[in-house]
Amino acid sequence: MLGFLTARQAGLDDPLRLRRAESTRRVLNLKLNPDRDVDRIHGNGINSIDIETIEGRYMLSGGADGVIVIYDLENYSGKPQYTCKAVCTVGRSNRHVHKFSVETVLWYPYDTGMFVSSSFDKTMKVWDTETLKPAEVFEFESNIYNHHLSPIARKHSLIAVGTKNPKIQLCDLKSGSKIHVLQGHKAEVLSVRWSPRYEHILATASADSKVKVWDVRRASGSLFSLDQDNGDKSKSSSEAVNTAHNGRVNGLSFTSDGLFLLTTGTDDRMRLWNSATGENTLVNYGKVCNESRKGLQFTVSQGCSPEFVFVPCGSSVAVYVLHTGELVTMLRGHYNNVDCCKFHPDHQELYSGGKDGNILAWVPVLRASDMEEESDQKNKARI
Amino acid sequence: MNRKRALVSDTFKVKKRKTGSEKFGVVDDHGDGQGDIKSTIMDLMTLFPRKLFNDAVPQIVLKHQLYSIHDKTMVDKEVNKLRESGSLLMFQLGFDAEAFGLVFASDYKAKVLAGEEGKVTRATVEKFLEKVVSKCTDLSFSKDKMLREFLFTDSEITQLVKSGVLTVRDAGSWWLSIPNTGKFIKYFIQGRKAVLGMVKKSKYGEVLKDDLEQRRTTSHVKFHIKYHISDIVGAELVESVPTTSGTLLRYVDS
C-alpha cells in the first residue's frame, strides 16, 4: 500500500491506480460492524434494495408486507456508532400502499424526487417522494416480478417490466402508457436489466431457461439469445439447446462498464457473458446455491481491480472474483435466506436484505481502534 | 511484455498464501501451466483399477475430479486445449448432465480396437475412429452429420451402436461413448454413494480427509478411495474446509 502512495506522490502512477487499490483493499475487508446498523422497520422479508446513484445517501427497500422504507445512510452524528434511520415509510396505513408484496423498488436514475415500485398486486406505482403519493399507476394482468429503468437513457424514459406473462412490457414515464411489447419468451420473465452502456439494449431472463438481449428500437424479435455451450450443440441434451442455464434463470446483472453480463440460475450455476457477442466466457464459479423461485438481486463491485460479485447464497452472501471465478469469502450474518444485496460504490459498503426482515450493512474494517485512541477520546469528552 | 509495475490485483492476492512451514494444514498447491494438469490427469488415472474390468475399459478420469486440485476456470481452459490438440477425448457419461469423462485418445483407440478383435463390426469401427474421432471434438453426433459429413450409411451406424462406440441420445442423435463402461458407471455410482454415506454418518457429518483415506472400505467401494474423494470434492457434494489438522470434508445438505 505504501508503494502505491509513494508512486502517487511522486507522480509515477495515475491517481486512479491508488483509488482502485484502496477500493480493492476495502472490499476484501468487508465485515459486519457493530457500529453500523440499519433501522428495522420491515416485519417481514425484504425483497429489494436500491441505493440512489446521485448522492449515494438514500436507500429504498421494499418488503414482503408491501411496505416501502427510505433510509438515510449518511453519518452526520460525529460518532462512529450510527444507525441508519428511516426517513419516511409507505406503511400499511398509507392509502396508496401496495396490497401484496413489493417485489422491486427502484429510484428514478436522475434525482430522488421519484421512485418506482412494482408488486404482486399487479400494479406498478410511480411515487412522488415528497408527498409519498403515487403520481402514476400502471396496471397489469399478472404478478410483476421485476422492473428496471435505464440508468443512462437520454432519448427515452422507458420502464421495462417482467411479469408472469411471457411478454415484456415497456411503459413510458412521459406519457404514462404502455407503449411496447417484446415477444419471444415462453414462460414468466423473472428479471429485466437495461445495459449501462447503450441506452437501447435490454436483457431479460425467464423461467424457460433463456436469456434474451433486445434492442428496443427494433420491431422484430430479440437480438440474440444467450447459449451456454456457445453453439456447441453436442454438449447438452437436444432439448437444452440454446439455453443460458439448465433451469430457471432468476438473476441478471450487468457489470458497471456494461461489457459483461452475469446470470444466475436454479441449476446452481452463475455464468459470465460477453454482452456484445453473447458468448459464454466459460468462467467457472462452481456451485452457486440458488433455490429462489422468484428473482434474485445480486450486484457487482465498481472501481476495484479485480471486480467482485456479491451473490446471495442461502443465508449468506458469497463474494467471487469476477473474471477468475475464485471464491473470496462468504459473508455470514443473516438468520434466514438473503434475497437482495446492493453495493455502495463510494464507500465500498454492501447492504443485504433477507427473509429475516433485517438489512445488514457490511462495512470495510481495516484496523481495530487501539486502546490508546479510545482512552484519548474519553479524556477529550471529559474536558 | 516487461511489467515494470505490479498489477493492483497482484498486490492483494485474493487467497493469502500460507508462509513458512506447511507442517500442519494441507499443502494447497495451485499449480499452473498445462504440464501440471496433464500430470494430475495421469496421477488420477493410476488410481483407476484396470484389473477390475479385465483391461477392456481405458482409464477414465472425470473432469470435476480436477476441480478439487486446480482452479476451475484454468482446468476448463486446459482441458479444452488438450481436446483441440487431439490428445484428450471427453465423453458425456450419462448419469449426470455435468459429469464428463476424460480419456487419452491413444488409450481409447487401443482399447476399442482390442475389443473389436475378430468381430464383424471391426472395419466400421476402425473407419469411425480414423475419420471422426481424430478430427472432430464433438460429444454427440446427429444423423444429418453422420450421413453427410462423414458419409456413413444407416447400417454402419447400427454397427457402431452395436459395438458400443455410439450410444443413443434421442431420435436421430448419438453420444460418443466408451464401450463396456456399463460396469464402470455402476460401480462408480455405488462407490460414490458409499463414500458419501461414510462422510454423512460420521459424527457431525464431517471427517478429516486423511482419516477417510485410512478407513476400510466396504465391498461396495470397488475403486481406490482417493478416486472417490476427489470426485465428491470436485462435484461439490462435500465442502472442503482447511483446518490445522488437515483438510476436513463436511457433508453438504442440498
HADDOCK unambig.tbl for C-alpha pairs under 7 A between the chains (distance, minus, plus):
assign (segid A and resid 21 and name CA) (segid B and resid 8 and name CA) 5.80 0.50 0.50
assign (segid A and resid 25 and name CA) (segid B and resid 12 and name CA) 6.99 0.50 0.50
assign (segid A and resid 234 and name CA) (segid B and resid 138 and name CA) 5.75 0.50 0.50
assign (segid A and resid 234 and name CA) (segid B and resid 139 and name CA) 5.08 0.50 0.50
assign (segid A and resid 234 and name CA) (segid B and resid 140 and name CA) 4.59 0.50 0.50
assign (segid A and resid 234 and name CA) (segid B and resid 141 and name CA) 6.77 0.50 0.50
assign (segid A and resid 235 and name CA) (segid B and resid 139 and name CA) 5.93 0.50 0.50
assign (segid A and resid 283 and name CA) (segid B and resid 73 and name CA) 5.32 0.50 0.50
assign (segid A and resid 284 and name CA) (segid B and resid 72 and name CA) 5.75 0.50 0.50
assign (segid A and resid 284 and name CA) (segid B and resid 73 and name CA) 5.02 0.50 0.50
assign (segid A and resid 287 and name CA) (segid B and resid 236 and name CA) 6.96 0.50 0.50
assign (segid A and resid 305 and name CA) (segid B and resid 8 and name CA) 6.17 0.50 0.50
assign (segid A and resid 305 and name CA) (segid B and resid 9 and name CA) 5.65 0.50 0.50
assign (segid A and resid 306 and name CA) (segid B and resid 9 and name CA) 5.59 0.50 0.50
assign (segid A and resid 324 and name CA) (segid B and resid 73 and name CA) 6.54 0.50 0.50
assign (segid A and resid 325 and name CA) (segid B and resid 73 and name CA) 6.89 0.50 0.50
assign (segid A and resid 328 and name CA) (segid B and resid 14 and name CA) 6.49 0.50 0.50
